[in-house]
């Protein structure tokens, strides 16, 4: 097993190297974040120990670059640092690291953390389908290009998520909220039908292009019901679920193009399944990996919009009931 140690301190690199070599590990080293990332691509290690405060590229950014590439994401990463605040631990976990080890725990604690991370990786490999992937080489300029691309991507994701969050703050009805969600999603993802099935009332609010006919809507309904079963374990009877169109008036055309590809995701509020999101297209390859990455980023924000709309509706219903009670008592 080969361990890559990335730290700007030569003394620490030497100390950790000797410790791990004594435990039977093969060791390679890097003096900063860029060297660490290039080393991972040149000769993928079995595990990476990343310092946080390093010149040219911090450990947190290096960790994100490694973990966001499918070719290297499976490599376990332990953050090795003298920082031990709650903020540091939070950022380490959200950078994709598999563990967090402080430098004052060097010795048996570090070895135990490494063995635990390697064991977890081994279990993952046993339960996943093996694949042979060639990791391309990467120089310092390539790493900086990747950093710019990642920052640009994060800014894009933050922008579209903020647009969803703004909808949830407007105290809108469920149909209007869902219609606005689909309008925002349409700005970044090309699809032909969008639907949200809310478990509370078993309604499917959907937006559809004119090219989708009744057969397409029938399949949409079945996909939504099947998704509830997959995400919750209990399947509502399809006849108990109703379709309600948003954003359009007039009769739905009888014929249209068939649905060729779908994406579904659970919508959860406070850990509870509140609904299911369905996006569908008449194109067979409408949801490639990059599109799915965008949609997955949006799903929690969409769930927040739906939960907010349901809460608003409940509040309005309670207010109406309270007013009726007050009137009847006069």
C-alpha angles and dihedrals in degrees: 000000000000122000124198113212115199115188134131092223112090089197093056093044090054094045095049091043092055091046094052095041088055087056091054099260124136110231136205125176142212128194098211144007096274092052088049094054094044090049091052090055096042095049114002110222127211091241138004127218107201127193113212105218105055132143123258093009129023123229092247092057092043089052092052092049092052095043096046093057111083089212093062105018093100093063109104115238126198118193108226112194148138089229113100109166123127088249091055092049091048093050092046092054092046092050088066099258118155094216146356123229125180120219092238088067095060111140125039091002093057094045091049091051091050093049091048093051092047091049091051090050090050091052090049091051091051093053097041130074110262117238134183110228129175112220109213121227118256131199131203092268090052091052092052090048089052090050091054091047091049093049090048090050092049091050090051092049092047090051096052092043091051090053089056092046090053090058091054090055095058100076095232132165118264096255094047093045092050092046090054091047091056091047090055094044089050089061092065106021128048111222137141104216130030123185141173120198111200113204094207094072102006092239124147110210107195142177117205138180118239090254092071115089134188094282089057091050091049089055090045089056092049092048091051093049092046090050092055088054091049096048100038107022093236122090121207115222108264092229089059092059119084131200119226119182120218129198097023139078126200135049122319113243116250099225133039145132119311124248110255104175136023139186122199132185136176117249111214131187118193089344094308124113107245099166150330130259119215126187117182137180139191088226117086095222102037097131112054121170096273092051091048090051089056094046093048089053090054098046098083090048091048089051088053091053093050093046091049092050092049091049091049091051092050090050091051092048091051091049092051091048091049092051092048090051091050092049093048090052094057 
